[in-house]
């Protein structure tokens, strides 16, 4: 039940690469380790799991109750939690859901990864500001990342000589540690044929430049609760879930909760032209169907299997696949399942993102839900009854979301938990 959080002053500081390298380095040293990711992220957890050998969960301080977070963090091995964005960055108006909130809820220390590529003595002011910003957040260690040279490292260490926070290591610039990206973040772990080489290289770099024993010494007991959190109940007794590079964005905490509640889960690959097993409900999660739209449109076994299902629910990419068609980034239209009167396009992209408070108007979920929306698709046509009433993190009422047509329903929202 010990843990530590790896955070940074801002996005792009290199905390994901640092985290992956540390997870693999500890694993290589024979140390059992778990991990978690702050916030609504589907990409990084798969890299975490590959690095540590254990499943990575999402801990979301905006969408989940403290009891839920503390219960999900339970385990027999230490946990490394990777933050999101900057340490204090969260949802408007006050930054709720920031990585700092996880530190407060779990009562564990933070290791701050500072990108020093464009500064020298100023690093002391950055560290001092972050260390003293909130009394309920303790920064217990520093990792200086993207150091330019031995001389640069000396300047940084001299600048921080009076800082009481220990420097765990200085990681120098290394082009081999760069990761390819896509509009939703990193390329998926399953798409990197060189993943093991990358992880081993990152592990070697971290083991060389970071004091692993000093890092482990910061692990602290995590706060626990005696209150059992209320879970989102399974939406059906038997559920068939699409799972491959086109439909990869399922939250493990929801699937685990549904299995624990007695639901039977099975999985199928639309890209491999597989039909879902006989089930009460088929779920098409989010992912990148637009990158595989031509193949999906020609996979008859997949299409007929889902069209003949008892009920179908889709989120984001899965919702788009349930529509009449998707226009890809090249402007080519591809026919989809035709279960909803929906057409979407990536030819003219528009970013839509943010937390969502949802009220169900039917479909597979009842009541009020916490969710997240993040996509670049534009809606060309959507005809039918809306699935959700929605508001943003500020409580501002938004346009209704999604569609429901008999046993078919979906929306761009990724449901995280019950409200």
C-alpha positions, 0 to 999 in steps of 0.5 A: 500500500505504498505509493508515490506520484510523478508529476511535472510543472507542465505537459511535455516535461517528459514525465511519461518517459521517465515513468516508463523507464523507472517502471521497467528499471524496477521490474528488471531489478526484480521489484514488483511494481504497479502503476496508475495514471491520473485522469482520463487517459487511455494511451499511457496506461497500456505503455505502463502495463507493458513496462511494469508487467501489471495492469495500470488503472486510471485514478480520476480526482474529478470524476471519482470520489475519494473513496473510489480512488483509495479503494482502487489504489489498494494492492500488495505492491508499491504503486507509481502514479503518473500525473497529467498536465501540470501538477496543479492543472485541473478542470475549470474553474478551480482546477479540480481533478489535478494531480495535486488532488490525488496527492491530497486524497492518497496522502503520498509525496510527489516527485517533480520532473522538471524540463530544464532544457531552456533554463539554468538558475531559474530552476530554483524559482520553479521548484520553490514555487511548486514546493510552496504552492499548496500545504497539502501537497509535499514535493519530496524529490526532483528529477531534472530532465533534458539536461544539455551537458555536464556543465549545464548539470553543474549549473542546475545543481549549484542553483538548487544547492540550498533547496531541501528537496533532494535531486534524485537524478539528472536525465540528459537529452536523448533522441532515443527517448522520444515517442511518436505522437498522434492527435490524442497523444502517444501512438498506442502501445500495440502499434509500436513494434519496437516497444520492448527496445524502447522500454529497455533503453528507457530503463537503462537511461533511468537506472544510470541517471536516477538513484533508484534506491533514493526513489524507492525510499520516497514511497509512502503509505497511501490513505485508505477508507472503510467506506465501500464506493458505489460502482456503476452497475453492469449494464447487462448480464453478458457483454461482448466488447470490441477490442483491438487497435480501432476500439482500444479505449475501455476503462479497466476499472469499469470492466473489473467492477462489472466482472466482480458484480457477476457480469460475463465479458467476452471480447472480439476484434472488428479489425480481424473481422470477428463477430461478437459472441452471443450476448445481451449487449455489444459495446464498441469503445472509443479508439481510432476507427477513422484510421481503419475505416476502409477495412472496417467497412469491408469486414462483413462478419463484423458488420453483420454480427453487430447488426444482429446483436440484441443491443449495441452501445458505442462511445466516441469512435464506437459511436461513430462506427454505429453511424451511417458513415465516417469521412476520413482525414483524406475526405473519403467516405466509408459506410459504417454499421448504419445503426444510428442516423449519424455521419461524422468527419475527420476531413475538417477537424475540430477539437472538443474536450472536457469533463462532462456531467451527464443525465441519461435519457435512456440507453444502457445507463441510468441516472447521473454519470461523470464522463469525459469528451476528447475528439477531433471529429465533426458531426455532419448529420445526427438525427434522432433522440438524444442519449444524454443531457450534458453540462461541462465542468463549470456546470454550464448546460451544453447541447444534448449528447448522443443518440438513442434508437431503440436498442442502439445508443451511443455518444462522444462521451467516455463514461468514467463513473457514476456521479 
